[in-house]
Amino acid sequence: MSTNFSQRSPLPKIKDLILGDTVGQGSFAFVKAACLESNPEKVVAVKFVHLPTCVKHGLSEKEAIQEVVIQSKCSDHLNILKVIDCNVTKNFLWIAMEMAGGGDLFDKIEPDVGVDTEVAQFYFKQLINALTYLHEKCGIAHRDIKPENILLDSDGNLKLADFGLASQFMRKDGTKRLSSDTRGSLPYMAPEILHARNYHADCTDIWSCGVLVFVLLTGETPWELPSNDDVQFREFSENSGNIVGGPWSKISLAQLNLVRKILQPDPKKRVTLGELRNHVWYTSLAPFSDKNGRCNNPQLLSQKLLSKLHVSLSDDEYTRCIKDDHWLRKPTHTSTQPIQSEIADLRRDSFGTSSRLATQYELLEQSNLGQASNSDYEWTQQVHVDMATQQFQVNSTPEGAFISTSILTKFYSLQDMSSILPMLEHTLRALGIPVKIGLYESFLELKDAHKLEDVFPVTIQVKTMDRKGWFLSGNVSLSKAYEGPVVISFNRRSGDPLEWRRLFKKVSLLCRDLIYVP
Ligand SMILES: Nc1ncnc2c1ncn2[C@@H]1O[C@H](COP(=O)(O)OP(=O)(O)OP(=O)(O)O)[C@@H](O)[C@H]1O
């Protein structure tokens, strides 16, 4: 799969829009910030879906376009990512959308811990609002509800995205069409999708919503697939949902009751959206939300989000990590995607597609530090208010943090590349990730070849298996932040985001001497 679609095919020009920095990348597409020529204050996001890559992976152009058509039909709700315009050019389908200035929800879930209960309740309520609109007003089922498909706006409001699997289940005459295909992401998939001849797609969204609540409350999925072949699912169904051990023990009784009503394997007995809207978890309000469920205190929400995100760099944790061979254990499941055998080298990322550094400038604006004249002062202040820096601090009371598109799986380093690259190389290899020997030498060669003092950003591709044996891929991008530190960001491309953060935490701990912690 191409690292930089734009390196292969030049980007189309879009009338009235000025393209800016890249804010995200997926398997088939990358997303850039853009502003209106007539009004530079108006920022939108433009997704460039690389059609040849879609076709190469079995997704026809028509299917790619269908996704936008269906999303445009239901773009009139606070909690659904709005499509503004779209068009098809030679190699790209571009989609101008509202900018989700708060980044990805998955990035803010602490593995094995989850998010603060009030935050979970807030997103549960917003998701139910999105589904109510989608099912009851538009007759559309999303069919792929999971944290990877949920973005946040800059106030922290939920934006349901990625309508690639969505379908119209309601006919114009109000009757329901049954589905029979096997679509979705296994851990979030309702059991009837695997086991019944046909099923109601809207009911399967409710099930996925239950799994999502479980993930928000515990930081792990309840099972890998909803089938008796899966030990956890079998235990759950044999006990009619009455299990209390393992991750279930992290859920309080009140929410356990709700999760069990949603995760009802028999779709006829599963709670309905109407019933969910009467549940106390829906009717009560989080302290940072107004009566319609919209966030009215982003500062408090970001503090609550950050309160659960922590990367320990302690000696105890370090020793435990060195002894733990989880990543090298034999997988229990086999991924459908084979691991590619190539060994990752260091590459120059001339389009900056993997770096989200630019969004750091939001920090400057939002923290009102723009007038500082001393550049050292500037970067330290900016780095200090970054949620990513704060997650390394012990006993920190998060202050001044805010929700931004900038990812949290990153750290800053004041060390030289001659220290950073060998340590990263050693750590990645120790975790079983194939990396070419001599990354620092490659860096020097790149500098020579480009006859440039500064070849940033550079990236290292990461392809590995997580501890459950599923394929996990992304890159580690190294950029120079302002005039100060190097920022090392871990950008997930595919695989379980919780596992990606686990990998990031492990690399951070093993490279703890590199990390700048104020
Ligand atoms: N409207 C938006 N505003 C801000 N960031 C966005 C927006 N849409 C997408 N992104 C960012 O871009 C990333 C990739 O986008 P997306 O997941 O839609 O790509 P994709 O190729 O369709 O993904 P997949 O790999 O799931 O098929 C997202 O994870 C998110 O970080």
The ligand as a Tripos MOL2 file, in Angstrom:
@<TRIPOS>MOLECULE
LIG
   31    33     1     0     0
SMALL
NO_CHARGES

@<TRIPOS>ATOM
      1 N1        -13.4910   15.6970    8.8800 N.pl3     1 LIG1
      2 C1        -12.3130   15.4300    9.4450 C.ar      1 LIG1
      3 N2        -11.7150   16.3480   10.2400 N.ar      1 LIG1
      4 C2        -10.5120   16.0820   10.8260 C.ar      1 LIG1
      5 N3         -9.8450   14.9300   10.6890 N.ar      1 LIG1
      6 C3        -10.3900   13.9870    9.9140 C.ar      1 LIG1
      7 C4        -11.6350   14.1690    9.2590 C.ar      1 LIG1
      8 N4        -11.9290   13.0350    8.5680 N.ar      1 LIG1
      9 C5        -10.9190   12.1870    8.7880 C.ar      1 LIG1
     10 N5         -9.9730   12.7460    9.5920 N.ar      1 LIG1
     11 C6         -8.7080   12.1350   10.0450 C.3       1 LIG1
     12 O1         -8.1820   11.3580    8.9900 O.3       1 LIG1
     13 C7         -8.0180    9.9900    9.4010 C.3       1 LIG1
     14 C8         -8.2770    9.0840    8.2080 C.3       1 LIG1
     15 O2         -9.5730    9.2960    7.7170 O.3       1 LIG1
     16 P1        -10.5170    8.0730    7.3700 P.3       1 LIG1
     17 O3        -10.5300    7.1210    8.5260 O.co2     1 LIG1
     18 O4        -11.8230    8.6160    6.9400 O.co2     1 LIG1
     19 O5         -9.7170    7.4560    6.1360 O.3       1 LIG1
     20 P2        -10.0100    6.0560    5.4160 P.3       1 LIG1
     21 O6         -8.8850    5.7670    4.4610 O.co2     1 LIG1
     22 O7        -11.4030    6.0720    4.8710 O.co2     1 LIG1
     23 O8         -9.9540    5.1250    6.6780 O.3       1 LIG1
     24 P3         -9.9500    3.5450    6.7940 P.3       1 LIG1
     25 O9         -8.4970    3.1890    6.9640 O.co2     1 LIG1
     26 O10       -10.7420    3.3530    8.0650 O.co2     1 LIG1
     27 O11       -10.5870    3.0020    5.5800 O.co2     1 LIG1
     28 C9         -8.9730    9.8240   10.5750 C.3       1 LIG1
     29 O12        -8.5450    8.8430   11.4830 O.3       1 LIG1
     30 C10        -8.9280   11.2080   11.2130 C.3       1 LIG1
     31 O13        -7.7870   11.2990   12.0760 O.3       1 LIG1
@<TRIPOS>BOND
     1     1     2 1
     2     2     3 ar
     3     2     7 ar
     4     3     4 ar
     5     4     5 ar
     6     5     6 ar
     7     6     7 ar
     8     6    10 ar
     9     7     8 ar
    10     8     9 ar
    11     9    10 ar
    12    10    11 1
    13    11    12 1
    14    11    30 1
    15    12    13 1
    16    13    14 1
    17    13    28 1
    18    14    15 1
    19    15    16 1
    20    16    17 2
    21    16    18 1
    22    16    19 1
    23    19    20 1
    24    20    21 2
    25    20    22 1
    26    20    23 1
    27    23    24 1
    28    24    25 2
    29    24    26 1
    30    24    27 1
    31    28    29 1
    32    28    30 1
    33    30    31 1
@<TRIPOS>SUBSTRUCTURE
     1 LIG1         1 GROUP 0 **** ****
